[in-house]
Amino acid sequence: MAGLKMETPRRFDGAVADAFESASTDCEPIFVPFAYFTDDRGWSIMNQLQGVMGPLGQVNYSVQYPGVVKAWHRHQMQADFWLCLHGHVRVGVYREADKRAWSAVIGEKRPGVVVIPPPLWHGAATVGGQWAGLFYYVTRSYDPADPDEQRQPFDGVEGFDWQVRHR
């Protein structure tokens, strides 16, 4: 599939719950920027998942070492909400139905939430020389007896380049 068109996820300047509804309706990822709350004591990130957390969901934190690509996987019922709190990751999202792909770097210098509705393929690659910390909420808790997850290799989407782009 030469010439896979790479897009940046659409920016949504509103509530994450509204972004989730839009992402689910359009079956595409959405980036919701956020701001740090700072004062003389330090900084905070607050109220990021208000309106989307439910009783079946699960909160996770994952560390990814430099040079690592964790991809591809997808869910049929679960939506993901990704925030990179330390370092940076390139988020990759792919919609198999029409061969559309999205890529965005998120992290300390580009804070925000990427909303990934089902059944989009998605993954992340660490950007830069330091580890990246990904905080994420999923709308369904992981069930090892019946995981809502399909996997394929990191190079399973032909034409998607996880490497840093030298410009």
Beta strands, then each sheet from edge to edge (+ up, - down):
strand 1: 6-7
strand 2: 10-11
strand 3: 30-33
strand 4: 37-39
strand 5: 42-44
strand 6: 58-64
strand 7: 69-74
strand 8: 80-86
strand 9: 88-95
strand 10: 100-107
strand 11: 112-116
strand 12: 121-127
strand 13: 132-138
strand 14: 150-151
sheet 1: 1+ 10+ 9- 12+ 7- 14+
sheet 2: 2+ 3+ 11- 8+ 13- 6+
sheet 3: 4+ 5-
end
